[in-house]
Amino acid sequence: MSRPDPRTTSWRDHADRPVVVPSPPTAEQPPFYLDIGAWQGRLYDRNAFTAGTADEVDALVERTGLVPGQRVLDVGCGTGRHLRELRRRGMDAVGIDVSPDLVRVATERLREDEEADRPRADWEVVVGDARHLAATLRRADLAGRFDVAWSLCHGGFGTDPEGEGDVLAGLATAVRPGGHVVVTAFHTLFAARHLVDGDAFDPQRLVHHQRSEVRGPDGEDRDFDLWTVTHTARDLAHLATQVDLEVVSIDGAEPGTYDRIGIGLDDPELLAVLRRPPTTASGAGPVDDAVSVDAGSSSAPAVPGRSGSAPG
Ligand SMILES: C[S@@+](CC[C@H](N)C(=O)[O-])C[C@H]1O[C@@H](n2cnc3c(N)ncnc32)[C@H](O)[C@@H]1O
């Protein structure tokens, strides 16, 4: 069988041969996860990688110094598994996700939790695209209002090769001076070393492609294309400095284990803890642009599809 011409495809298969795979959606197209969210809905939480959620939040609380009463933004929150753990620990939390179906599930689950063990903190889950986060926050008068902003497990960060800088800029816009931004990312070294039959990797853009079978609520399986942007520690640090965030640490990680120190070649993910520089003695923050709030903006959140909020 003839192989594709490497001059017309930059994708390589698991045996390092040129291969043709569909291109990832562009920045102008809807994120590919929309269809998966609609298909999977509540079943998302059956994914094996969700098992260590409480341990993940424990490690993130430790790394960022979060205390009850502080406020967290979870970008690409999915069904709200991290939001639920935050609420249990008394942290106020806002989740944003591009999938209305997953936002609906997150809202239902948080309400169920609240009925089972009384309100412990404020929460809200809204529909929105991580790539337009900075503008959304400014319109909603929420820029600089969070102690911590994170995007975990490819919650918008890692899903669009062209949009990574925009997502990180949005996270930086969310936090107050001295606040932390946390992202997890698929580790380039692991992704390229562990391709299996059917996977593909683009060494030019460092994007991983996989065709994955996903089970729907009626037990039927459907195939989806998944593109994941991979990162090295060095390019994460570079992206961070471009949006005026300091690097606190970048370590290897995997689902359920966010407390590792150092990076192994076989760590499947990287966990970057970044920080917005604290306000200077003069009171002027070094990243003024990130907290500017549009003059005259309405106090009503301008986030389309607002789906639920805790009683105030
Ligand atoms: C693999 S799930 C991770 C969800 C959650 N962070 C977790 O750890 O379980 C990826 C999530 O990111 C959301 N997502 C993908 N692209 C997005 C975007 N551009 N803006 C906002 N959310 C996005 C998806 O809808 C999905 O809920």
The ligand as an SDF file (V2000), in Angstrom:
LIG
                    3D

 27 29  0  0  0  0  0  0  0  0999 V2000
  -11.5640   16.0960   29.1210 C   0  0  0  0  0  0  0  0  0  0  0  0
  -12.7760   17.2130   29.6540 S   0  0  0  0  0  0  0  0  0  0  0  0
  -12.1330   17.7860   31.2140 C   0  0  0  0  0  0  0  0  0  0  0  0
  -13.2080   18.3150   32.1140 C   0  0  0  0  0  0  0  0  0  0  0  0
  -12.7570   18.6580   33.5340 C   0  0  0  0  0  0  0  0  0  0  0  0
  -11.7860   19.7460   33.5420 N   0  0  0  0  0  0  0  0  0  0  0  0
  -12.2160   17.4350   34.2040 C   0  0  0  0  0  0  0  0  0  0  0  0
  -11.0450   17.4560   34.6120 O   0  0  0  0  0  0  0  0  0  0  0  0
  -12.9510   16.4690   34.3220 O   0  0  0  0  0  0  0  0  0  0  0  0
  -12.5160   18.6250   28.6390 C   0  0  0  0  0  0  0  0  0  0  0  0
  -13.5500   19.6950   28.9090 C   0  0  0  0  0  0  0  0  0  0  0  0
  -13.1580   20.8960   28.3080 O   0  0  0  0  0  0  0  0  0  0  0  0
  -14.2830   21.4770   27.6830 C   0  0  0  0  0  0  0  0  0  0  0  0
  -13.7870   22.3250   26.5950 N   0  0  0  0  0  0  0  0  0  0  0  0
  -13.1630   21.9430   25.4670 C   0  0  0  0  0  0  0  0  0  0  0  0
  -12.8580   23.0130   24.7230 N   0  0  0  0  0  0  0  0  0  0  0  0
  -13.3090   24.0980   25.4000 C   0  0  0  0  0  0  0  0  0  0  0  0
  -13.2930   25.4940   25.1670 C   0  0  0  0  0  0  0  0  0  0  0  0
  -12.7520   26.0010   24.0650 N   0  0  0  0  0  0  0  0  0  0  0  0
  -13.8410   26.3070   26.0810 N   0  0  0  0  0  0  0  0  0  0  0  0
  -14.3990   25.8180   27.2180 C   0  0  0  0  0  0  0  0  0  0  0  0
  -14.4500   24.5100   27.4990 N   0  0  0  0  0  0  0  0  0  0  0  0
  -13.9080   23.6560   26.6100 C   0  0  0  0  0  0  0  0  0  0  0  0
  -15.1010   20.3010   27.2180 C   0  0  0  0  0  0  0  0  0  0  0  0
  -16.4480   20.6250   26.9550 O   0  0  0  0  0  0  0  0  0  0  0  0
  -14.9200   19.3420   28.3750 C   0  0  0  0  0  0  0  0  0  0  0  0
  -15.8640   19.5330   29.3770 O   0  0  0  0  0  0  0  0  0  0  0  0
  1  2  1  0
  2  3  1  0
  2 10  1  0
  3  4  1  0
  4  5  1  0
  5  6  1  0
  5  7  1  0
  7  8  2  0
  7  9  1  0
 10 11  1  0
 11 12  1  0
 11 26  1  0
 12 13  1  0
 13 14  1  0
 13 24  1  0
 14 15  1  0
 14 23  1  0
 15 16  2  0
 16 17  1  0
 17 18  1  0
 17 23  2  0
 18 19  1  0
 18 20  2  0
 20 21  1  0
 21 22  2  0
 22 23  1  0
 24 25  1  0
 24 26  1  0
 26 27  1  0
M  CHG  2   2   1   9  -1
M  END
$$$$
